Amino acid sequence: MHEVKTAADKQAFIQVAVEIYKNDTNWIRPLDKDIEEVFDPEKNKFIKRGGEYIRWLLHDDAGRAIGRVAAFVNKQYKNEQPTGGIGFFECINDQASANFIFDTCRQWLQGKGMEAMDGPINFGERDKWWGLVIDGFHSPMYGMNYNLPYYVPLFENYGFKTYFHQICFGLKVKNKLSDRFYSRHDIIAEDPDYRATMIKKAQLEKFAKDFTYIYNKAWAGHGGGKSLEEKTVQKMFKTMKPVMDEHISWFVYYKEEPIAMWVNLPDLNQYFKYMNGKFGLLEKLRFLWLKTFGKCYRFVGLVFGVIPEFQGKGIDAFMIVEGAKVIQPMARYEDYEMLWIGDFNPKMINIAESLGTTRSRTLSTFRYLFDREKEFKRHPML
């Protein structure tokens, strides 16, 4: 195993994936910068907070790179036992090669005091590069892992077990919602204290504040959820602004108090698939042209939530129907797909299924306990 250190090594780290997926029409090459920023101390806050990482390349006897991986210790990643991560794994279809990669990661992580490793996961938040595709091997959404089917036995044969499944849900935008959505919507709509509105780029500071309030009420403190700071959301919204479509993100208010949100974005991979991993000046100009004149047929669900005091009252139906009144007549999008929901969260899965969705793809987060005699436990249910 060769440690990634030089600029040439970093380029080879990217190129491994290019070679492995060169004949796979479903693969969309991630932007090179998005991969490298994970390992940039100036870009990744988890490095600034004391996280450690290492990257390797695996070469065959002829010197050809046939695999890659990153191993990392994220001090913000809390588990029953000290657990490290591995990610950005790519490998030819050879179990011995995969085993050598996994062994190298295990030994490094043990040296850092870890007792288990999860993978493939991100050295960062769960919204990107998290999990192994086990079902639904079609073109990934932006920031989503993709892999060939043979990766699944590479992990399982080594001894990894599923820690939790990550389920994505999709539907056709033109499909009519079930009648019960409209009936529940109409009950809420009769009360003038309720108001639904789509996001407005000119008021992003206000919506970032409302997002923070709803998120922290709905998620923080529940099942290990972390509070968000308003400045973090402000920065996130500023980053999203150039690609945001105001028509597809919605907020609900009761007496002007923010109580629910449904935040979506166009799937950027519909543009980035033409960039071949680059995002220089020419690619940025092409991106702007595609965004203006091209076709993005899919939009992606990022966050859907209702604060606890208003859950079970039909607010979700009210928000979705109000959104559908705008989104469906536009006929701008054909498909809608939600980012994954963990199988440890049956409540959110029920909400997703109630929309009339189908399970579009499944990824899995795998775990390997270094003590092979220790009892393996799945992710706790929420």
N, C-alpha and C positions, 0 to 999 in steps of 0.2 A: 504494500500500500504506500502510495506516494502522497505526502501531505501537500495540500494546496497552499502555495505561498506567493508565487510570482504572478505577474500579469498573464504570462503564457499558461500557467496552471489554471488560472481563473477562466480563461477562454476555453481550455480543454474541458473544464468542469461543465461549461455550457454545451460544448460540442458533443459530449457523450449522449445527451438526450437527443440531439439532432440526428445522430447516427442510428440510435435505437428506433426512433419513430419515423425514419425517412420514408417508409413505405406504408405508413398508417395515415389514411386520409382524415381520420377523426381528430388526430392530434392537432392542437393549435399551439404553436410555439410561444411560450411566455416571453414578455419583454426581458431582454438580458438585464436591464437596469433593475427590474423588479426582483430578480433573483439576487443580484449583487447587493442591493440595499439591505437585505436581511442580515448580511455579514458586515455591514458598514457601521462602525461605532457611532458615527455622526447621524445615522438614520434610524438605528434600532435602539429603542429606549431600554430594552432588556439587557443589552451589553453595558449600557451606562449604569444600570442598576446591579452590576456585578456578575452578570451571566457570562458563561464561557462557551466557546465553541471550537471545533476543529473540523476541517474538511479533508477528504482523501479522494484520490483517484486510484482505481485498480487497473493494472495493465496486464496483458497476456505476455507470453514469452517473446512475442515479436515486437513488444513495445506499444501495442495498440491499446488505447483506453477502452475498457470493456465494462466499467462500472464506476459509480461515484456514490458518495454519501456525506452527510454532515452529522456530527454528534454534538449535543449541547446540553449544558446545565442551565436551566432557567430558574432562578431563585424565587420567581413569582408563581411557579408551577407547583401547587400544593397537592399532595397525595398522602395515602395511608403510610407509605414508606417513601424515602427519598427516591425520586424517579426522574431519570434523565430522558432526553428525547433523541430520536434520530429522524432525519428528514432528507428530502431532495435525493432520495435513493433512486438510482437507475442501475440496471444490470442486464447483461445478456441472459438468455434462458439456460442457466447452468447453476445447479444447486450448490456445487462446490464453491463457485465464485461468490454466490450470495452468502453462503455460510462464512466464508473468509471475511467478507465485509461486516457481517453481523458480529462475528467474534472480535474483530478489531474495535468496533464500537463498544461492545460489552466491556472489554478490558480497559478502555479509556475511561468509561463512565464509572466502573468499579474503583478506579484510581482516584476518582473525584468524590468517592463516598456514596455513590448511588447504589440502590438495591434492585432497581428495575429499569427497563427502558420502554418507552412508548414510541410507536411509529407506524407509518410515516407521519410526522407532525411538523408544525412550523416552529421556528425559534421566534415566537411572537404570539399574536392573538389567534384565536380559532377561526377567524373569518377568512383566512387564506392558507393554502398549502397544507391542508389538514385531512388526513385519512387516505386509505387505499380503496380505489374503486373495486367493488366486488360484483356489481351488477349495474348494467346501463352504460356500456362502453361507447358512448357517443360524445360528440364534441363538448369539451368542458366549458363551463362559464368562466368568466374572468376571475383569476386568482384561485381557481380550483385545481386540485391535483388531478392528474390523468395517468393511467398506466395500462399496460397490456394485461390480458387475463392471466398469463403465466406468473405474474408477480404474486398472486394470491397463494399458490402452493409454495413459492419461494419463502414466504413468511411463515406459513403454517408448518411446513416441513422442518423448519429450524426450531420450532417450538413456541412461536408467538400464538397467543389466543386473543379472541375478540374481547376488547374491553368495553366498547360500545359501538353500535351501528349508527351511521349518519344517513338519515333518510331525506331525500329531496322529493318535492312534489311539483307536478306540472299540470297545466291545463291549456286548452285552446281559448284564446282571448274572446273569440266570437261566440262561444257557447253561452247560452242563457243560464243564469244562476238558478238554483232550486227555488221553488215558490216560497218556501219558508223564509228565505232571506228577505224577500220583498214584504212578506207579512210582518216580520219582525222590524224591518226598516220603517214601515208605515206607522207602527206604534210609536217609535222614537220621534219620527218626523212630525207628529202631531204636537209635540212639546216645543214651543219656540225657544226654550232655554238651551236646546241642543243645536249645534252648528258644525257642519263639516266644511273644510276648505282645503284646496290643494296648496302645496307649498309655493312660495313666491321668492324668486331669487333676490328681489329687491329688499326682502325682509329676512334674510338668512340669519341674522343675529337673533331675532325674535324666535324663529323656529328652532334654532340651535338651543336656545334656553328652554323652550317647551319640550324639545326632544330629551334634554337632560332630565327635566322634571319627571316626565313619563317613564323614562328608562329606569331611573333610580327608584321610583315608586313601584314599578312592576317587577323589576328583576333583582336589584341590589338587596343582599341579605337573604335571598331565597336560593337554596341549593348552591351556595358558594358564589353567588353572583357578586360582582364587584361594582362599586359605585363609579360613575363617570363624573369627571370634572367638566364644568361648562366650557372651559378654555380648550379642552380636548375635542369636544364636539364642534366648537367654533372652527377649529383647525380642520376637522374632518369635513365639515360642510364647505369650507373654502376650497378644499381640494376637489370636492365633488362638483362644485358649481359649474365648471366648463362643460361637463357631460350630463348635467342634470336635465331631466325633462319635467317641468313643473306639473304637467298633467297627471303624472303617475305616482306622486307622493301626496298623502292625505293626512290631515290632523282633524280630530274631533274635540270640541270644546263644550263644556256645560257651564252656563253663566260665565263664559269667557275663561274658565279654568281648563287647561289642557288635560284631557283624560284618555286619549287614544291616538295612536299613530300607525301608519302603514307606509313605510318608506321603501321605495323601489328605484332602480336605475336601469337604463338601457344596458344590455350585456355588451361590455366593451370588447369582448373577444370577437364580436361581429365586425369590428373595425381592425383590431390588432392582428387578426389572422392574415392580413395582407402586409404586415410590417416585417416579417421574417426576424422577429426578435429585436429589431432596431427601433430607436425613437429619436433620431437626430432631426435636423431641420427639415430635410425632405420628407421624412416620415410624418412629422408634425403637420406639414402642409397637406400631405395626403390624408391624414386623419381628419383635418378640418374640412377637406373636400368631401370625404365619405360621410362625415357627420351631417353635412349640409345637404348633399345630394344622394347619398347612398341609402341602402335599405338595412335597417337593423330590425330583424323580425322577432327578437326575443327581448323581454325585459325581466329583470331579476328582483325577487323579493329579498330585501336585506333585513328589515325589522318589522314585526307586527306585534303590537301590544296594547293592552287596556289596563289602566291602573286598577288595583284590587277593589276599590269601592264601587266600581262600575262594571265589574265582570259579571257575566251571567244575565245581563239586562238587555242584550241585543245590540250593544254598541258596535260590536264587530260587524254585524249584518248591516247596520246603518252606514258605517264607514265604507264598506265594500260596495254596496249598491250605489252610494253617492259617487264613488270613484268610477264604477262601471258606466254610469250615465255619461261620463266624459270620455273614458278610455275606449269603450267599444265603438262609438260612432266615428272616432278618429280613424279606425282601421289601420293604424300605424304599425301595430304589432300583431303577430300571429300566435306567439307562444308566451306563456308566463311560467317561470320556474322559481320556486323558493329555494334559497340557500338551506342547507341541511338542518334538520331537527334531530337531536339525539333520541335514541330509542328509550332513554331514561326519562323522557318528558312526555308521557302519554297524553297529558292535557293539551299540549300544543299540537301533537299529532292528530288528535280528534278535531281540533279547529281546522287544521289544514285539510283533512279528509272531508270535512263538512262543506268545503267549497266545491266539491265535485271533482277534486284532483285525482290524478293517478300517481303512483310512485314512479318517478322518472329515472332515478338512479339511487344506488346505495353505496356508500363508502364505509369503511370500518377503521376504527382506531385500534391497533393491536398493542398488546402489552406482553412483555417477557420478564418474568421474575427470575433474578439471578439465583436465588435459593429455590431449586427445583422441587424441594419438599414442602415449600410453603403453600398454603391454600390460596388458589386463585379466586379473586372476587371481581365480579362485573361492576361497572359504574353504578353507584347507588341511585335508586329511583327518586324522582322529585315528587 
